[in-house]
Amino acid sequence: MSTRSTAKRADALRSIEAIVQAAADCLGRNPEASLSEIARAAGVGRVTLYAHFASRAEVVDAAMNSAIDQGDKALASVDLSGDARQALARLVEASWTLVDRARSLLVAAQKELSPARIRELHSRPAARVETLIARGRADGVFRTDLPIPWLVNVMHSVMHSAADEIRSGNLTPDRAADCITATVLAAFTPPGRPVPESGPSS
Amino acid sequence: MSTRSTAKRADALRSIEAIVQAAADCLGRNPEASLSEIARAAGVGRVTLYAHFASRAEVVDAAMNSAIDQGDKALASVDLSGDARQALARLVEASWTLVDRARSLLVAAQKELSPARIRELHSRPAARVETLIARGRADGVFRTDLPIPWLVNVMHSVMHSAADEIRSGNLTPDRAADCITATVLAAFTPPGRPVPESGPSS
């Protein structure tokens, strides 16, 4: 009896993992991907999908969570030591690719999840940015006249607005990191201090 | 016959106007407001609403269009002469209130309309910002190393992110205009030039 339930549990876990991965892939290509498509891509039936997820929102939530978790692991290897401005440029360079890849998934999330839940899912990557901003403030290179959560949100907004600009054909992906970095570093500069010179090498 | 069809047309116009105004009001309070609620608020039956609008998306589109049109008329009275930085601060101060009031309607629009359509609806207010940015660049107070559409989008993103911050309790409405202005003016400052000192009077 116990062996049978262990096997059933392992089976359920495999199905759930396959569904979450398929959802991240399908919604990452098309935010309108249906639950039937996701079940098919996961190699499970719709009944199995509904047995594990009560709604489309739950599937989208799990896919977003998984994508952010994978992104977070990638960002953990970015060198954030040294000058906080250059560390921020490196973080933008690395995060940008993730935001770019996840932009279709984010559209699906914005349709299904509340802004509060989307924020909660981003809390680990947000914490990394907060820590870096706090260090830049302590070092005198980032402004202290605006709250840290505001500055984090500005950085996220500018990254997401780059995704929109690419989607609407106003920006090419190869220019995105430079535009984001130049904008965010200027926005973070303390009043009275000069805006850093931008450019590919800055 | 002609008189009867004229009367019918006038009747239809009154119904449409009432529905659009009711939609702007209802969705402005609650982005999930149903078409039945909107019909009730407009004093028409559901059949009449469906006779004029084929879908929820069409109702949301018309409500957004009307709200932007009214906002655009209000913004037309903002003094955009003199120093472009101070003109931008006045424009943020006036636009912010509109964005704040329209943020629930925007949530409804983001669920029903494409980003391209939302951008198209904003084209008149966007043109006003573009003209001001172009003047600030000609005067040497705004940066020229980033494209104008990018800078317009940064300003919109920062305004909308202020709306999100208020909704999630991280920002009070009375601080919003100052935070937006301080952020946008810094983001627009040419590299190598000092960020303007922020503050209620700047």
Interface residues (C-beta under 8 A of the other chain):
Chain A: Q110 K111 P115 A116 R119 R143 D145 L146 P147 P149 W150 N153 V154 H156 S157 V158 H160 S161 D164 E165 R167 S168 N170 L171 C179 A182 T183 V184 A186 A187 F188 T189 P190 P191 G192 R193 P194 V195 P196 E197 S198
Chain B: Q110 K111 P115 A116 R119 R143 D145 L146 P147 P149 W150 N153 V154 H156 S157 V158 H160 S161 D164 E165 R167 S168 N170 L171 C179 A182 T183 V184 A186 A187 F188 T189 P190 P191 G192 R193 P194 V195 P196 E197 S198
